[in-house]
Amino acid sequence: MISVDFSLAISLYMLILLSAILVIWLVGKKQKDKDLTLDDKFIWFCSVCTYTYINTKEDLISLCPRCGSYNKKSVDISRS
């Protein structure tokens, strides 16, 4: 049987515990820091009330959530 001093056993236990906490924290931070991007085709600008809003539908006409007016998305051919 291997004899281990009590203080050494506590130190090893704390080292393993802190290492596990560090690994869990790093994995959680990596998932949290995922790059979120938004395509320009989902950003709409109301021509009546000048409200900028997001509509994830790929329609050519959108309804402004603030004033209720219809807005047409201009199709930019040069940006392919």
PyMOL Python script that loads the backbone (N, CA, C, O; Angstrom):
from pymol import cmd

cmd.read_pdbstr("""\
ATOM      1  N   MET A   1       0.837  -1.181   0.000  1.00  0.00           N
ATOM      2  CA  MET A   1       0.000   0.000   0.000  1.00  0.00           C
ATOM      3  C   MET A   1       0.884   1.247   0.000  1.00  0.00           C
ATOM      4  O   MET A   1       1.933   1.281   0.644  1.00  0.00           O
ATOM      5  N   ILE A   2       0.455   2.239  -0.711  1.00  0.00           N
ATOM      6  CA  ILE A   2       1.212   3.486  -0.799  1.00  0.00           C
ATOM      7  C   ILE A   2       0.774   4.385   0.347  1.00  0.00           C
ATOM      8  O   ILE A   2      -0.419   4.617   0.539  1.00  0.00           O
ATOM      9  N   SER A   3       1.713   4.878   1.088  1.00  0.00           N
ATOM     10  CA  SER A   3       1.377   5.788   2.182  1.00  0.00           C
ATOM     11  C   SER A   3       1.458   7.221   1.665  1.00  0.00           C
ATOM     12  O   SER A   3       2.445   7.634   1.056  1.00  0.00           O
ATOM     13  N   VAL A   4       0.402   7.952   1.925  1.00  0.00           N
ATOM     14  CA  VAL A   4       0.318   9.341   1.478  1.00  0.00           C
ATOM     15  C   VAL A   4       0.049  10.205   2.694  1.00  0.00           C
ATOM     16  O   VAL A   4      -0.832   9.912   3.502  1.00  0.00           O
ATOM     17  N   ASP A   5       0.810  11.257   2.811  1.00  0.00           N
ATOM     18  CA  ASP A   5       0.618  12.191   3.906  1.00  0.00           C
ATOM     19  C   ASP A   5      -0.731  12.897   3.733  1.00  0.00           C
ATOM     20  O   ASP A   5      -1.175  13.114   2.606  1.00  0.00           O
ATOM     21  N   PHE A   6      -1.374  13.250   4.829  1.00  0.00           N
ATOM     22  CA  PHE A   6      -2.698  13.879   4.779  1.00  0.00           C
ATOM     23  C   PHE A   6      -2.661  15.211   4.035  1.00  0.00           C
ATOM     24  O   PHE A   6      -3.559  15.486   3.240  1.00  0.00           O
ATOM     25  N   SER A   7      -1.668  16.029   4.266  1.00  0.00           N
ATOM     26  CA  SER A   7      -1.579  17.324   3.590  1.00  0.00           C
ATOM     27  C   SER A   7      -1.343  17.144   2.085  1.00  0.00           C
ATOM     28  O   SER A   7      -1.846  17.933   1.284  1.00  0.00           O
ATOM     29  N   LEU A   8      -0.590  16.124   1.699  1.00  0.00           N
ATOM     30  CA  LEU A   8      -0.382  15.840   0.286  1.00  0.00           C
ATOM     31  C   LEU A   8      -1.684  15.385  -0.371  1.00  0.00           C
ATOM     32  O   LEU A   8      -1.980  15.788  -1.495  1.00  0.00           O
ATOM     33  N   ALA A   9      -2.445  14.571   0.301  1.00  0.00           N
ATOM     34  CA  ALA A   9      -3.732  14.108  -0.222  1.00  0.00           C
ATOM     35  C   ALA A   9      -4.696  15.277  -0.412  1.00  0.00           C
ATOM     36  O   ALA A   9      -5.373  15.353  -1.437  1.00  0.00           O
ATOM     37  N   ILE A  10      -4.769  16.170   0.542  1.00  0.00           N
ATOM     38  CA  ILE A  10      -5.630  17.353   0.437  1.00  0.00           C
ATOM     39  C   ILE A  10      -5.153  18.244  -0.704  1.00  0.00           C
ATOM     40  O   ILE A  10      -5.969  18.776  -1.456  1.00  0.00           O
ATOM     41  N   SER A  11      -3.853  18.410  -0.838  1.00  0.00           N
ATOM     42  CA  SER A  11      -3.307  19.243  -1.915  1.00  0.00           C
ATOM     43  C   SER A  11      -3.634  18.657  -3.289  1.00  0.00           C
ATOM     44  O   SER A  11      -4.017  19.393  -4.198  1.00  0.00           O
ATOM     45  N   LEU A  12      -3.487  17.351  -3.446  1.00  0.00           N
ATOM     46  CA  LEU A  12      -3.825  16.704  -4.711  1.00  0.00           C
ATOM     47  C   LEU A  12      -5.313  16.814  -5.015  1.00  0.00           C
ATOM     48  O   LEU A  12      -5.704  17.068  -6.154  1.00  0.00           O
ATOM     49  N   TYR A  13      -6.131  16.625  -4.004  1.00  0.00           N
ATOM     50  CA  TYR A  13      -7.577  16.757  -4.172  1.00  0.00           C
ATOM     51  C   TYR A  13      -7.943  18.167  -4.630  1.00  0.00           C
ATOM     52  O   TYR A  13      -8.735  18.327  -5.558  1.00  0.00           O
ATOM     53  N   MET A  14      -7.383  19.178  -3.999  1.00  0.00           N
ATOM     54  CA  MET A  14      -7.663  20.574  -4.368  1.00  0.00           C
ATOM     55  C   MET A  14      -7.155  20.881  -5.777  1.00  0.00           C
ATOM     56  O   MET A  14      -7.812  21.603  -6.527  1.00  0.00           O
ATOM     57  N   LEU A  15      -5.993  20.340  -6.140  1.00  0.00           N
ATOM     58  CA  LEU A  15      -5.443  20.551  -7.473  1.00  0.00           C
ATOM     59  C   LEU A  15      -6.355  19.951  -8.540  1.00  0.00           C
ATOM     60  O   LEU A  15      -6.621  20.589  -9.559  1.00  0.00           O
ATOM     61  N   ILE A  16      -6.828  18.743  -8.314  1.00  0.00           N
ATOM     62  CA  ILE A  16      -7.728  18.095  -9.271  1.00  0.00           C
ATOM     63  C   ILE A  16      -9.050  18.851  -9.352  1.00  0.00           C
ATOM     64  O   ILE A  16      -9.578  19.051 -10.445  1.00  0.00           O
ATOM     65  N   LEU A  17      -9.586  19.268  -8.223  1.00  0.00           N
ATOM     66  CA  LEU A  17     -10.847  20.014  -8.195  1.00  0.00           C
ATOM     67  C   LEU A  17     -10.723  21.353  -8.930  1.00  0.00           C
ATOM     68  O   LEU A  17     -11.586  21.698  -9.737  1.00  0.00           O
ATOM     69  N   LEU A  18      -9.672  22.094  -8.661  1.00  0.00           N
ATOM     70  CA  LEU A  18      -9.472  23.388  -9.328  1.00  0.00           C
ATOM     71  C   LEU A  18      -9.215  23.212 -10.821  1.00  0.00           C
ATOM     72  O   LEU A  18      -9.649  24.040 -11.622  1.00  0.00           O
ATOM     73  N   SER A  19      -8.520  22.151 -11.205  1.00  0.00           N
ATOM     74  CA  SER A  19      -8.302  21.889 -12.629  1.00  0.00           C
ATOM     75  C   SER A  19      -9.618  21.591 -13.331  1.00  0.00           C
ATOM     76  O   SER A  19      -9.846  22.061 -14.446  1.00  0.00           O
ATOM     77  N   ALA A  20     -10.481  20.819 -12.693  1.00  0.00           N
ATOM     78  CA  ALA A  20     -11.786  20.513 -13.283  1.00  0.00           C
ATOM     79  C   ALA A  20     -12.635  21.774 -13.419  1.00  0.00           C
ATOM     80  O   ALA A  20     -13.307  21.960 -14.434  1.00  0.00           O
ATOM     81  N   ILE A  21     -12.613  22.628 -12.422  1.00  0.00           N
ATOM     82  CA  ILE A  21     -13.365  23.889 -12.487  1.00  0.00           C
ATOM     83  C   ILE A  21     -12.821  24.774 -13.607  1.00  0.00           C
ATOM     84  O   ILE A  21     -13.599  25.413 -14.315  1.00  0.00           O
ATOM     85  N   LEU A  22     -11.519  24.822 -13.776  1.00  0.00           N
ATOM     86  CA  LEU A  22     -10.905  25.618 -14.842  1.00  0.00           C
ATOM     87  C   LEU A  22     -11.304  25.101 -16.218  1.00  0.00           C
ATOM     88  O   LEU A  22     -11.610  25.892 -17.111  1.00  0.00           O
ATOM     89  N   VAL A  23     -11.305  23.799 -16.399  1.00  0.00           N
ATOM     90  CA  VAL A  23     -11.688  23.217 -17.686  1.00  0.00           C
ATOM     91  C   VAL A  23     -13.149  23.509 -17.991  1.00  0.00           C
ATOM     92  O   VAL A  23     -13.479  23.873 -19.120  1.00  0.00           O
ATOM     93  N   ILE A  24     -14.026  23.355 -17.011  1.00  0.00           N
ATOM     94  CA  ILE A  24     -15.452  23.647 -17.214  1.00  0.00           C
ATOM     95  C   ILE A  24     -15.656  25.121 -17.548  1.00  0.00           C
ATOM     96  O   ILE A  24     -16.474  25.452 -18.406  1.00  0.00           O
ATOM     97  N   TRP A  25     -14.926  26.004 -16.886  1.00  0.00           N
ATOM     98  CA  TRP A  25     -15.053  27.440 -17.148  1.00  0.00           C
ATOM     99  C   TRP A  25     -14.579  27.784 -18.563  1.00  0.00           C
ATOM    100  O   TRP A  25     -15.214  28.579 -19.256  1.00  0.00           O
ATOM    101  N   LEU A  26     -13.465  27.184 -18.987  1.00  0.00           N
ATOM    102  CA  LEU A  26     -12.951  27.470 -20.323  1.00  0.00           C
ATOM    103  C   LEU A  26     -13.883  26.958 -21.409  1.00  0.00           C
ATOM    104  O   LEU A  26     -14.069  27.631 -22.423  1.00  0.00           O
ATOM    105  N   VAL A  27     -14.470  25.787 -21.219  1.00  0.00           N
ATOM    106  CA  VAL A  27     -15.414  25.251 -22.208  1.00  0.00           C
ATOM    107  C   VAL A  27     -16.650  26.131 -22.277  1.00  0.00           C
ATOM    108  O   VAL A  27     -17.141  26.425 -23.367  1.00  0.00           O
ATOM    109  N   GLY A  28     -17.161  26.555 -21.122  1.00  0.00           N
ATOM    110  CA  GLY A  28     -18.323  27.436 -21.102  1.00  0.00           C
ATOM    111  C   GLY A  28     -18.042  28.780 -21.737  1.00  0.00           C
ATOM    112  O   GLY A  28     -18.896  29.328 -22.434  1.00  0.00           O
ATOM    113  N   LYS A  29     -16.860  29.316 -21.506  1.00  0.00           N
ATOM    114  CA  LYS A  29     -16.488  30.608 -22.098  1.00  0.00           C
ATOM    115  C   LYS A  29     -16.371  30.497 -23.613  1.00  0.00           C
ATOM    116  O   LYS A  29     -16.756  31.416 -24.335  1.00  0.00           O
ATOM    117  N   LYS A  30     -15.839  29.373 -24.099  1.00  0.00           N
ATOM    118  CA  LYS A  30     -15.694  29.179 -25.536  1.00  0.00           C
ATOM    119  C   LYS A  30     -17.056  29.133 -26.218  1.00  0.00           C
ATOM    120  O   LYS A  30     -17.232  29.702 -27.295  1.00  0.00           O
ATOM    121  N   GLN A  31     -18.014  28.460 -25.596  1.00  0.00           N
ATOM    122  CA  GLN A  31     -19.352  28.388 -26.171  1.00  0.00           C
ATOM    123  C   GLN A  31     -20.055  29.739 -26.097  1.00  0.00           C
ATOM    124  O   GLN A  31     -20.843  30.073 -26.982  1.00  0.00           O
ATOM    125  N   LYS A  32     -19.787  30.510 -25.068  1.00  0.00           N
ATOM    126  CA  LYS A  32     -20.422  31.813 -24.906  1.00  0.00           C
ATOM    127  C   LYS A  32     -19.892  32.834 -25.906  1.00  0.00           C
ATOM    128  O   LYS A  32     -20.630  33.714 -26.350  1.00  0.00           O
ATOM    129  N   ASP A  33     -18.616  32.718 -26.260  1.00  0.00           N
ATOM    130  CA  ASP A  33     -17.968  33.701 -27.131  1.00  0.00           C
ATOM    131  C   ASP A  33     -18.123  33.387 -28.611  1.00  0.00           C
ATOM    132  O   ASP A  33     -17.357  33.902 -29.425  1.00  0.00           O
ATOM    133  N   LYS A  34     -19.085  32.563 -28.981  1.00  0.00           N
ATOM    134  CA  LYS A  34     -19.282  32.274 -30.395  1.00  0.00           C
ATOM    135  C   LYS A  34     -19.625  33.570 -31.123  1.00  0.00           C
ATOM    136  O   LYS A  34     -20.368  34.409 -30.613  1.00  0.00           O
ATOM    137  N   ASP A  35     -19.081  33.713 -32.300  1.00  0.00           N
ATOM    138  CA  ASP A  35     -19.279  34.920 -33.085  1.00  0.00           C
ATOM    139  C   ASP A  35     -20.682  34.921 -33.686  1.00  0.00           C
ATOM    140  O   ASP A  35     -21.023  34.058 -34.495  1.00  0.00           O
ATOM    141  N   LEU A  36     -21.477  35.883 -33.289  1.00  0.00           N
ATOM    142  CA  LEU A  36     -22.817  36.027 -33.833  1.00  0.00           C
ATOM    143  C   LEU A  36     -22.795  37.124 -34.895  1.00  0.00           C
ATOM    144  O   LEU A  36     -22.414  38.260 -34.614  1.00  0.00           O
ATOM    145  N   THR A  37     -23.195  36.784 -36.084  1.00  0.00           N
ATOM    146  CA  THR A  37     -23.217  37.754 -37.166  1.00  0.00           C
ATOM    147  C   THR A  37     -24.631  37.849 -37.722  1.00  0.00           C
ATOM    148  O   THR A  37     -25.422  36.913 -37.608  1.00  0.00           O
ATOM    149  N   LEU A  38     -24.928  38.961 -38.306  1.00  0.00           N
ATOM    150  CA  LEU A  38     -26.227  39.200 -38.905  1.00  0.00           C
ATOM    151  C   LEU A  38     -26.004  39.681 -40.328  1.00  0.00           C
ATOM    152  O   LEU A  38     -25.274  40.642 -40.567  1.00  0.00           O
ATOM    153  N   ASP A  39     -26.632  39.011 -41.252  1.00  0.00           N
ATOM    154  CA  ASP A  39     -26.489  39.351 -42.665  1.00  0.00           C
ATOM    155  C   ASP A  39     -27.234  40.659 -42.946  1.00  0.00           C
ATOM    156  O   ASP A  39     -28.257  40.944 -42.323  1.00  0.00           O
ATOM    157  N   ASP A  40     -26.718  41.441 -43.879  1.00  0.00           N
ATOM    158  CA  ASP A  40     -27.331  42.733 -44.222  1.00  0.00           C
ATOM    159  C   ASP A  40     -28.729  42.586 -44.809  1.00  0.00           C
ATOM    160  O   ASP A  40     -29.520  43.528 -44.751  1.00  0.00           O
ATOM    161  N   LYS A  41     -29.046  41.435 -45.367  1.00  0.00           N
ATOM    162  CA  LYS A  41     -30.359  41.276 -45.983  1.00  0.00           C
ATOM    163  C   LYS A  41     -31.478  41.185 -44.951  1.00  0.00           C
ATOM    164  O   LYS A  41     -32.650  41.289 -45.315  1.00  0.00           O
ATOM    165  N   PHE A  42     -31.153  40.995 -43.679  1.00  0.00           N
ATOM    166  CA  PHE A  42     -32.163  40.923 -42.629  1.00  0.00           C
ATOM    167  C   PHE A  42     -32.361  42.258 -41.909  1.00  0.00           C
ATOM    168  O   PHE A  42     -33.279  42.383 -41.098  1.00  0.00           O
ATOM    169  N   ILE A  43     -31.533  43.240 -42.184  1.00  0.00           N
ATOM    170  CA  ILE A  43     -31.662  44.560 -41.553  1.00  0.00           C
ATOM    171  C   ILE A  43     -32.499  45.452 -42.457  1.00  0.00           C
ATOM    172  O   ILE A  43     -32.164  45.666 -43.623  1.00  0.00           O
ATOM    173  N   TRP A  44     -33.580  45.963 -41.911  1.00  0.00           N
ATOM    174  CA  TRP A  44     -34.517  46.794 -42.674  1.00  0.00           C
ATOM    175  C   TRP A  44     -34.536  48.198 -42.102  1.00  0.00           C
ATOM    176  O   TRP A  44     -34.314  48.402 -40.909  1.00  0.00           O
ATOM    177  N   PHE A  45     -34.804  49.160 -42.967  1.00  0.00           N
ATOM    178  CA  PHE A  45     -34.902  50.572 -42.585  1.00  0.00           C
ATOM    179  C   PHE A  45     -36.239  51.096 -43.077  1.00  0.00           C
ATOM    180  O   PHE A  45     -36.519  51.074 -44.275  1.00  0.00           O
ATOM    181  N   CYS A  46     -37.066  51.568 -42.151  1.00  0.00           N
ATOM    182  CA  CYS A  46     -38.385  52.084 -42.512  1.00  0.00           C
ATOM    183  C   CYS A  46     -38.239  53.468 -43.141  1.00  0.00           C
ATOM    184  O   CYS A  46     -37.581  54.349 -42.588  1.00  0.00           O
ATOM    185  N   SER A  47     -38.857  53.641 -44.298  1.00  0.00           N
ATOM    186  CA  SER A  47     -38.767  54.920 -44.996  1.00  0.00           C
ATOM    187  C   SER A  47     -39.734  55.953 -44.439  1.00  0.00           C
ATOM    188  O   SER A  47     -39.613  57.133 -44.770  1.00  0.00           O
ATOM    189  N   VAL A  48     -40.687  55.554 -43.609  1.00  0.00           N
ATOM    190  CA  VAL A  48     -41.669  56.491 -43.052  1.00  0.00           C
ATOM    191  C   VAL A  48     -41.219  57.007 -41.687  1.00  0.00           C
ATOM    192  O   VAL A  48     -41.114  58.217 -41.485  1.00  0.00           O
ATOM    193  N   CYS A  49     -40.954  56.095 -40.750  1.00  0.00           N
ATOM    194  CA  CYS A  49     -40.614  56.519 -39.385  1.00  0.00           C
ATOM    195  C   CYS A  49     -39.123  56.422 -39.073  1.00  0.00           C
ATOM    196  O   CYS A  49     -38.721  56.689 -37.941  1.00  0.00           O
ATOM    197  N   THR A  50     -38.311  56.053 -40.029  1.00  0.00           N
ATOM    198  CA  THR A  50     -36.856  55.914 -39.934  1.00  0.00           C
ATOM    199  C   THR A  50     -36.415  54.937 -38.844  1.00  0.00           C
ATOM    200  O   THR A  50     -35.364  55.114 -38.229  1.00  0.00           O
ATOM    201  N   TYR A  51     -37.226  53.911 -38.615  1.00  0.00           N
ATOM    202  CA  TYR A  51     -36.919  52.888 -37.618  1.00  0.00           C
ATOM    203  C   TYR A  51     -36.108  51.777 -38.285  1.00  0.00           C
ATOM    204  O   TYR A  51     -36.462  51.314 -39.370  1.00  0.00           O
ATOM    205  N   THR A  52     -35.043  51.357 -37.652  1.00  0.00           N
ATOM    206  CA  THR A  52     -34.242  50.248 -38.144  1.00  0.00           C
ATOM    207  C   THR A  52     -34.644  49.002 -37.376  1.00  0.00           C
ATOM    208  O   THR A  52     -34.654  49.000 -36.145  1.00  0.00           O
ATOM    209  N   TYR A  53     -34.976  47.936 -38.105  1.00  0.00           N
ATOM    210  CA  TYR A  53     -35.435  46.715 -37.456  1.00  0.00           C
ATOM    211  C   TYR A  53     -34.904  45.494 -38.189  1.00  0.00           C
ATOM    212  O   TYR A  53     -34.348  45.597 -39.282  1.00  0.00           O
ATOM    213  N   ILE A  54     -35.088  44.342 -37.566  1.00  0.00           N
ATOM    214  CA  ILE A  54     -34.600  43.081 -38.116  1.00  0.00           C
ATOM    215  C   ILE A  54     -35.789  42.222 -38.502  1.00  0.00           C
ATOM    216  O   ILE A  54     -36.709  42.028 -37.708  1.00  0.00           O
ATOM    217  N   ASN A  55     -35.768  41.711 -39.718  1.00  0.00           N
ATOM    218  CA  ASN A  55     -36.782  40.788 -40.204  1.00  0.00           C
ATOM    219  C   ASN A  55     -36.051  39.611 -40.832  1.00  0.00           C
ATOM    220  O   ASN A  55     -35.380  39.770 -41.852  1.00  0.00           O
ATOM    221  N   THR A  56     -36.175  38.424 -40.228  1.00  0.00           N
ATOM    222  CA  THR A  56     -35.415  37.271 -40.694  1.00  0.00           C
ATOM    223  C   THR A  56     -36.059  36.545 -41.859  1.00  0.00           C
ATOM    224  O   THR A  56     -35.496  35.577 -42.371  1.00  0.00           O
ATOM    225  N   LYS A  57     -37.224  36.992 -42.284  1.00  0.00           N
ATOM    226  CA  LYS A  57     -37.831  36.400 -43.470  1.00  0.00           C
ATOM    227  C   LYS A  57     -37.142  36.975 -44.701  1.00  0.00           C
ATOM    228  O   LYS A  57     -36.744  38.140 -44.711  1.00  0.00           O
ATOM    229  N   GLU A  58     -37.009  36.175 -45.713  1.00  0.00           N
ATOM    230  CA  GLU A  58     -36.328  36.638 -46.928  1.00  0.00           C
ATOM    231  C   GLU A  58     -37.350  37.161 -47.929  1.00  0.00           C
ATOM    232  O   GLU A  58     -37.394  36.700 -49.070  1.00  0.00           O
ATOM    233  N   ASP A  59     -38.167  38.117 -47.513  1.00  0.00           N
ATOM    234  CA  ASP A  59     -39.174  38.729 -48.372  1.00  0.00           C
ATOM    235  C   ASP A  59     -38.623  40.009 -48.988  1.00  0.00           C
ATOM    236  O   ASP A  59     -37.642  40.580 -48.511  1.00  0.00           O
ATOM    237  N   LEU A  60     -39.278  40.443 -50.058  1.00  0.00           N
ATOM    238  CA  LEU A  60     -38.913  41.725 -50.665  1.00  0.00           C
ATOM    239  C   LEU A  60     -39.670  42.876 -50.028  1.00  0.00           C
ATOM    240  O   LEU A  60     -39.248  44.028 -50.134  1.00  0.00           O
ATOM    241  N   ILE A  61     -40.792  42.578 -49.362  1.00  0.00           N
ATOM    242  CA  ILE A  61     -41.592  43.603 -48.691  1.00  0.00           C
ATOM    243  C   ILE A  61     -41.754  43.194 -47.236  1.00  0.00           C
ATOM    244  O   ILE A  61     -42.052  42.039 -46.931  1.00  0.00           O
ATOM    245  N   SER A  62     -41.552  44.165 -46.334  1.00  0.00           N
ATOM    246  CA  SER A  62     -41.639  43.899 -44.902  1.00  0.00           C
ATOM    247  C   SER A  62     -42.533  44.942 -44.241  1.00  0.00           C
ATOM    248  O   SER A  62     -42.663  46.070 -44.717  1.00  0.00           O
ATOM    249  N   LEU A  63     -43.141  44.537 -43.140  1.00  0.00           N
ATOM    250  CA  LEU A  63     -44.021  45.423 -42.374  1.00  0.00           C
ATOM    251  C   LEU A  63     -43.240  45.984 -41.191  1.00  0.00           C
ATOM    252  O   LEU A  63     -42.679  45.227 -40.398  1.00  0.00           O
ATOM    253  N   CYS A  64     -43.202  47.304 -41.071  1.00  0.00           N
ATOM    254  CA  CYS A  64     -42.483  47.960 -39.982  1.00  0.00           C
ATOM    255  C   CYS A  64     -43.197  47.669 -38.656  1.00  0.00           C
ATOM    256  O   CYS A  64     -44.408  47.869 -38.564  1.00  0.00           O
ATOM    257  N   PRO A  65     -42.488  47.211 -37.646  1.00  0.00           N
ATOM    258  CA  PRO A  65     -43.139  46.917 -36.364  1.00  0.00           C
ATOM    259  C   PRO A  65     -43.542  48.159 -35.584  1.00  0.00           C
ATOM    260  O   PRO A  65     -44.369  48.066 -34.677  1.00  0.00           O
ATOM    261  N   ARG A  66     -42.983  49.315 -35.910  1.00  0.00           N
ATOM    262  CA  ARG A  66     -43.309  50.526 -35.164  1.00  0.00           C
ATOM    263  C   ARG A  66     -44.515  51.248 -35.754  1.00  0.00           C
ATOM    264  O   ARG A  66     -45.464  51.548 -35.029  1.00  0.00           O
ATOM    265  N   CYS A  67     -44.496  51.532 -37.047  1.00  0.00           N
ATOM    266  CA  CYS A  67     -45.563  52.342 -37.635  1.00  0.00           C
ATOM    267  C   CYS A  67     -46.517  51.537 -38.503  1.00  0.00           C
ATOM    268  O   CYS A  67     -47.590  52.028 -38.854  1.00  0.00           O
ATOM    269  N   GLY A  68     -46.147  50.307 -38.858  1.00  0.00           N
ATOM    270  CA  GLY A  68     -47.034  49.464 -39.654  1.00  0.00           C
ATOM    271  C   GLY A  68     -46.978  49.714 -41.146  1.00  0.00           C
ATOM    272  O   GLY A  68     -47.789  49.156 -41.885  1.00  0.00           O
ATOM    273  N   SER A  69     -46.060  50.524 -41.611  1.00  0.00           N
ATOM    274  CA  SER A  69     -45.972  50.777 -43.045  1.00  0.00           C
ATOM    275  C   SER A  69     -45.171  49.662 -43.729  1.00  0.00           C
ATOM    276  O   SER A  69     -44.365  48.972 -43.105  1.00  0.00           O
ATOM    277  N   TYR A  70     -45.422  49.516 -45.022  1.00  0.00           N
ATOM    278  CA  TYR A  70     -44.719  48.506 -45.802  1.00  0.00           C
ATOM    279  C   TYR A  70     -43.434  49.095 -46.359  1.00  0.00           C
ATOM    280  O   TYR A  70     -43.405  50.241 -46.809  1.00  0.00           O
ATOM    281  N   ASN A  71     -42.386  48.307 -46.324  1.00  0.00           N
ATOM    282  CA  ASN A  71     -41.088  48.735 -46.833  1.00  0.00           C
ATOM    283  C   ASN A  71     -40.602  47.722 -47.849  1.00  0.00           C
ATOM    284  O   ASN A  71     -40.758  46.515 -47.666  1.00  0.00           O
ATOM    285  N   LYS A  72     -40.015  48.222 -48.917  1.00  0.00           N
ATOM    286  CA  LYS A  72     -39.511  47.363 -49.979  1.00  0.00           C
ATOM    287  C   LYS A  72     -37.997  47.296 -49.876  1.00  0.00           C
ATOM    288  O   LYS A  72     -37.323  48.313 -49.711  1.00  0.00           O
ATOM    289  N   LYS A  73     -37.487  46.105 -49.975  1.00  0.00           N
ATOM    290  CA  LYS A  73     -36.045  45.916 -49.924  1.00  0.00           C
ATOM    291  C   LYS A  73     -35.493  46.092 -51.330  1.00  0.00           C
ATOM    292  O   LYS A  73     -35.943  45.433 -52.267  1.00  0.00           O
ATOM    293  N   SER A  74     -34.543  46.960 -51.472  1.00  0.00           N
ATOM    294  CA  SER A  74     -33.927  47.152 -52.788  1.00  0.00           C
ATOM    295  C   SER A  74     -32.913  46.057 -53.004  1.00  0.00           C
ATOM    296  O   SER A  74     -32.100  45.776 -52.124  1.00  0.00           O
ATOM    297  N   VAL A  75     -32.953  45.446 -54.149  1.00  0.00           N
ATOM    298  CA  VAL A  75     -32.046  44.367 -54.495  1.00  0.00           C
ATOM    299  C   VAL A  75     -30.802  44.986 -55.102  1.00  0.00           C
ATOM    300  O   VAL A  75     -30.865  45.638 -56.145  1.00  0.00           O
ATOM    301  N   ASP A  76     -29.672  44.778 -54.442  1.00  0.00           N
ATOM    302  CA  ASP A  76     -28.398  45.325 -54.910  1.00  0.00           C
ATOM    303  C   ASP A  76     -27.685  44.243 -55.701  1.00  0.00           C
ATOM    304  O   ASP A  76     -27.200  43.268 -55.127  1.00  0.00           O
ATOM    305  N   ILE A  77     -27.618  44.411 -57.013  1.00  0.00           N
ATOM    306  CA  ILE A  77     -27.040  43.412 -57.900  1.00  0.00           C
ATOM    307  C   ILE A  77     -25.518  43.402 -57.787  1.00  0.00           C
ATOM    308  O   ILE A  77     -24.903  42.355 -57.985  1.00  0.00           O
ATOM    309  N   SER A  78     -24.905  44.517 -57.481  1.00  0.00           N
ATOM    310  CA  SER A  78     -23.456  44.590 -57.450  1.00  0.00           C
ATOM    311  C   SER A  78     -22.853  43.824 -56.278  1.00  0.00           C
ATOM    312  O   SER A  78     -21.670  43.485 -56.310  1.00  0.00           O
ATOM    313  N   ARG A  79     -23.642  43.545 -55.249  1.00  0.00           N
ATOM    314  CA  ARG A  79     -23.155  42.810 -54.076  1.00  0.00           C
ATOM    315  C   ARG A  79     -23.553  41.348 -54.212  1.00  0.00           C
ATOM    316  O   ARG A  79     -24.565  40.935 -53.645  1.00  0.00           O
ATOM    317  N   SER A  80     -22.797  40.572 -54.933  1.00  0.00           N
ATOM    318  CA  SER A  80     -23.108  39.151 -55.111  1.00  0.00           C
ATOM    319  C   SER A  80     -22.246  38.292 -54.258  1.00  0.00           C
ATOM    320  O   SER A  80     -22.376  37.068 -54.284  1.00  0.00           O
TER     321      SER A  80
END
""", "prot")
cmd.dss("prot")
cmd.show_as("cartoon", "prot")
cmd.util.cbc("prot")
cmd.orient("prot")
